[in-house]
Structures are given as C-alpha cells and as structure tokens.
Amino acid sequence: MAHRIVIRMAAASGAEARLWALVNQRHIDVTRAWFEKDRRENRIKATLEVDLDVLATRRLMRQLQRHLDIQYIALESGDSFDLSVSPQLIGKHTRRLRIPVKKGACL
C-alpha cells in the first residue's frame, strides 16, 4: 500500500540533496516525489510516495525527523491523499555543526 510523506523544510542550500541522501541510505524505493519551493517564506514542501507498510513508513518518518532542515512531517495514507493522518510539529534546531570535509563529514 502506498503512503505519502509530506515534508516541510527550510530552503537551505543542498537541503533536497541531503533529503535524497538520507532516503537512499535507508534503501527506500520512492515511487513518486515532487518538490514545491516557496522563496518568499524560504520553505520547500516535499512529498514522497513510498510503497511500504505503515510500520516501515513510520520508522522512516522518525529517522527523517532528525534531519536539521525538516520543520514539519506528516503521513497521508493511499486511500485519503487529501487528509493528513498524523501531523507532527518538529522543534526547529538553530544550531548546526560545521565539520570540515577532511574530518570525514557524513550525513
């Protein structure tokens, strides 16, 4: 059963690439994805459609919540793509670690 994960994130440089890297590290097959940028509010709305069961989708959402750019994440089931099932507001982290590439920085 397909599930859609709706993500609102800060429009920092490379935020989309970091999101894709996190998804790819977990070997998740994304059937559809689209991004909407709002430059006035400096936000990106990403929607990922994954073909996983509910438990695996929730686990992926918990893992994505640790992403520093993500501000809001919600799950939509395949039957009701118009309604959010469980929106969760994520506390915004303002402090970022700057790790030099020479030290072996990773996601």
C-alpha positions as CSV (number, residue, x, y, z in Angstrom):
1,M,0.0,0.0,0.0
2,A,1.4,3.4,-1.0
3,H,1.8,6.1,1.6
4,R,2.7,9.7,1.1
5,I,5.0,11.6,3.4
6,V,4.6,15.3,3.3
7,I,7.6,17.3,4.5
8,R,8.1,21.0,5.0
9,M,11.7,22.0,5.3
10,A,13.9,25.1,5.2
11,A,15.1,26.1,1.8
12,A,18.8,25.9,2.8
13,S,21.3,25.2,0.0
14,G,21.6,21.5,-0.6
15,A,18.5,20.5,1.5
16,E,16.9,18.5,-1.2
17,A,20.1,16.6,-1.9
18,R,20.6,15.8,1.8
19,L,17.0,14.5,2.0
20,W,17.6,12.2,-1.0
21,A,20.8,11.0,0.5
22,L,19.0,10.1,3.7
23,V,16.3,8.2,1.9
24,N,18.9,6.4,-0.3
25,Q,21.0,5.4,2.7
26,R,18.0,3.5,4.0
27,H,17.4,1.7,0.7
28,I,13.8,3.1,0.4
29,D,12.2,2.9,-3.1
30,V,10.3,6.1,-3.7
31,T,7.7,5.6,-6.4
32,R,6.9,9.3,-6.8
33,A,8.3,12.5,-5.4
34,W,7.7,16.2,-6.0
35,F,9.0,19.4,-4.5
36,E,7.4,22.8,-4.3
37,K,9.6,25.8,-3.4
38,D,8.3,28.9,-1.8
39,R,11.0,31.5,-2.0
40,R,9.1,34.2,-0.1
41,E,8.8,32.1,3.0
42,N,12.1,30.3,2.4
43,R,10.5,26.9,2.5
44,I,10.4,23.7,0.5
45,K,7.4,21.3,0.5
46,A,8.4,17.8,-0.4
47,T,6.1,14.9,-1.0
48,L,7.4,11.4,-1.1
49,E,5.3,8.5,-2.1
50,V,6.7,5.2,-0.8
51,D,5.5,1.7,-1.2
52,L,6.0,0.4,2.4
53,D,3.8,-0.8,5.2
54,V,2.7,1.5,7.9
55,L,5.3,0.4,10.4
56,A,8.2,0.9,8.0
57,T,6.8,4.3,6.9
58,R,6.6,5.5,10.5
59,R,10.1,4.3,11.1
60,L,11.3,6.2,8.1
61,M,9.5,9.3,9.3
62,R,11.2,9.0,12.7
63,Q,14.6,8.8,11.0
64,L,13.8,11.8,8.8
65,Q,12.8,13.9,11.8
66,R,16.5,14.0,12.8
67,H,17.2,16.0,9.6
68,L,18.1,19.5,10.7
69,D,16.3,21.2,7.8
70,I,12.9,19.4,8.3
71,Q,10.4,21.5,10.2
72,Y,7.1,19.5,9.7
73,I,6.4,15.9,8.7
74,A,3.0,14.2,8.2
75,L,1.8,10.9,6.8
76,E,-1.0,10.5,4.3
77,S,-2.4,7.1,3.5
78,G,-3.0,5.8,0.0
79,D,-6.8,5.9,0.5
80,S,-7.1,9.5,1.6
81,F,-4.4,11.6,0.0
82,D,-6.2,14.8,0.8
83,L,-6.2,14.5,4.6
84,S,-3.3,14.3,7.0
85,V,-3.4,11.4,9.3
86,S,-0.9,12.5,12.0
87,P,0.8,15.8,11.6
88,Q,3.8,16.3,13.9
89,L,5.4,19.6,14.5
90,I,9.1,19.3,14.9
91,G,11.1,21.7,17.0
92,K,13.4,23.9,14.9
93,H,17.1,23.5,15.6
94,T,19.0,26.7,15.1
95,R,22.5,25.4,15.9
96,R,24.4,23.5,13.2
97,L,27.6,21.7,13.4
98,R,30.2,22.6,10.9
99,I,32.5,19.7,10.3
100,P,35.4,20.0,7.9
101,V,35.4,17.6,5.0
102,K,38.9,16.4,6.0
103,K,37.5,15.1,9.2
104,G,35.2,12.7,7.4
105,A,31.9,14.5,7.5
106,C,28.9,12.4,6.7
107,L,25.1,12.8,6.8
